[in-house]
Amino acid sequence: MTPAYAKPAHQPTAGALRAAGHLQSNPALVASTAELIDRETGLRELMDVLEAVVAEAGDLIETRSPELVAQARATLRRYHDEAPRQAE
């Protein structure tokens, strides 16, 4: 039998934890609310894709639009989680 809820491979992003803290008054439910926010919004996947694009093609993009790469890197620093990712 498959469980109704599988534990995510990653910790919630810092942005999802901040949002969950504002939405959830019960501290015991903040982490699960943050996981739900990440899963339902697709934030984790979007941040992973953005990080991969910057890592693979950041120098190439930077020659045409340095502001775009700088903004992408700033966004990654601000909204991506601080914890190292686990292997999937």
Number of C-alpha atoms within 10 A of each C-alpha: 3 5 6 5 6 7 9 12 10 16 21 24 22 17 17 26 21 15 15 22 17 10 12 15 10 9 10 9 12 20 19 17 19 24 20 16 20 23 15 10 11 11 18 22 12 12 18 12 12 16 17 12 14 18 11 11 11 19 13 12 15 14 10 10 12 14 12 13 20 14 11 18 16 12 14 17 11 12 16 19 19 12 11 8 10 8 6 6
